[in-house]
Amino acid sequence: MARAASLALGILRAAGVTCWAEIGDVLPTAVELTEEERRLLVDHVEILSFLRLAARRPDGTRTQTVTVAVCPECNEWVLVSSGPGPSRCEMTRGCAGKPVKAAVATKEKPGQQAA
């Protein structure tokens, strides 16, 4: 789920929009997705509408990015905003996991391999 959120946030950035509803039916032409990436988005479609990129409001203030943090131990997730993610799992009682916060994916440069 963290990879799907990261990918979705990267697509939002490439499209120049702040939420998935603004994408429409067509992905930006600058984004080439692999079959695995498409499957990730389909498999986790339930989170896409919750994700947001930071934006400047008309009054000059900024909204915060909204992403997910996923616990690698219990696989539960929580929405988080800009700033550090949770330091310990609070989604499952007694879970010792440390949730991983999904960051905005960046576009690979030609010849660059994903890590």
C-alpha positions as CSV (number, residue, x, y, z in Angstrom):
1,M,0.0,0.0,0.0
2,A,2.9,2.4,0.8
3,R,4.3,1.9,-2.7
4,A,0.8,2.5,-4.3
5,A,0.4,5.7,-2.3
6,S,3.9,6.9,-3.2
7,L,3.2,6.2,-6.9
8,A,-0.1,7.9,-6.8
9,L,1.4,11.0,-5.1
10,G,4.1,11.1,-7.8
11,I,1.4,10.9,-10.5
12,L,-0.4,13.8,-8.8
13,R,2.8,15.9,-8.9
14,A,3.5,15.0,-12.6
15,A,-0.1,16.0,-13.4
16,G,0.1,19.3,-11.5
17,V,-3.0,18.5,-9.4
18,T,-3.5,18.0,-5.7
19,C,-6.0,15.1,-5.5
20,W,-6.9,12.0,-7.4
21,A,-10.3,13.4,-8.4
22,E,-8.5,16.0,-10.5
23,I,-6.7,13.4,-12.6
24,G,-9.8,12.5,-14.6
25,D,-9.7,9.4,-16.8
26,V,-6.3,10.0,-18.3
27,L,-2.9,9.8,-16.6
28,P,-0.4,12.5,-17.5
29,T,1.5,11.7,-20.7
30,A,4.8,12.2,-18.8
31,V,4.0,9.2,-16.7
32,E,4.8,5.7,-18.0
33,L,3.5,3.0,-15.7
34,T,4.6,-0.6,-15.7
35,E,2.0,-3.3,-15.5
36,E,3.0,-3.9,-11.9
37,E,2.5,-0.2,-11.1
38,R,-0.9,-0.2,-12.7
39,R,-1.9,-3.3,-10.7
40,L,-0.7,-1.6,-7.5
41,L,-3.0,1.4,-8.1
42,V,-5.9,-0.9,-8.9
43,D,-5.3,-3.1,-5.9
44,H,-5.2,-0.1,-3.6
45,V,-7.8,2.1,-5.3
46,E,-9.5,2.6,-1.9
47,I,-6.8,5.0,-0.7
48,L,-6.4,7.1,-3.8
49,S,-9.2,9.6,-2.9
50,F,-7.6,10.3,0.5
51,L,-4.2,11.3,-0.8
52,R,-3.3,15.0,-1.2
53,L,-0.3,17.0,-2.3
54,A,0.5,20.3,-0.5
55,A,-0.8,23.3,-2.3
56,R,-0.9,27.1,-1.8
57,R,-4.3,28.5,-0.9
58,P,-5.5,31.8,-2.3
59,D,-4.7,33.5,1.0
60,G,-1.1,32.4,0.8
61,T,-1.1,29.6,3.3
62,R,-0.3,26.0,2.4
63,T,-2.2,22.8,2.8
64,Q,-0.4,19.7,4.0
65,T,0.4,16.6,2.0
66,V,-1.7,13.6,3.1
67,T,-0.2,10.2,2.6
68,V,-0.3,6.8,4.4
69,A,2.0,5.1,6.9
70,V,1.9,1.3,6.8
71,C,3.0,-1.0,9.6
72,P,5.3,-3.7,8.2
73,E,4.3,-6.0,11.1
74,C,0.5,-6.0,11.1
75,N,0.0,-4.4,7.6
76,E,-2.5,-1.9,9.0
77,W,-2.3,1.7,7.7
78,V,-3.2,5.2,8.8
79,L,-3.4,8.5,7.0
80,V,-0.7,11.0,8.0
81,S,0.1,14.5,7.0
82,S,3.3,16.4,6.4
83,G,6.0,16.0,9.0
84,P,7.4,12.8,10.6
85,G,5.3,9.7,10.5
86,P,4.3,7.7,13.6
87,S,7.3,6.3,15.6
88,R,5.4,3.2,16.6
89,C,2.3,1.2,15.5
90,E,-0.9,2.5,17.0
91,M,-3.2,0.6,14.7
92,T,-3.0,-2.8,16.4
93,R,-2.8,-3.3,20.1
94,G,0.5,-4.8,21.1
95,C,2.1,-4.5,17.7
96,A,5.8,-3.7,17.9
97,G,6.1,-2.5,14.3
98,K,7.3,1.0,13.1
99,P,5.1,2.3,10.3
100,V,6.7,3.3,7.1
101,K,5.5,6.6,5.7
102,A,4.9,6.8,1.9
103,A,6.9,9.6,0.2
104,V,6.2,11.1,-3.2
105,A,7.7,8.9,-5.9
106,T,10.0,10.7,-8.3
107,K,10.3,10.1,-12.0
108,E,13.2,8.0,-13.2
109,K,15.7,9.7,-15.4
110,P,16.5,7.8,-18.7
111,G,18.9,5.0,-18.0
112,Q,18.2,5.1,-14.2
113,Q,17.1,1.9,-12.6
114,A,14.7,1.9,-9.7
115,A,16.1,0.9,-6.3
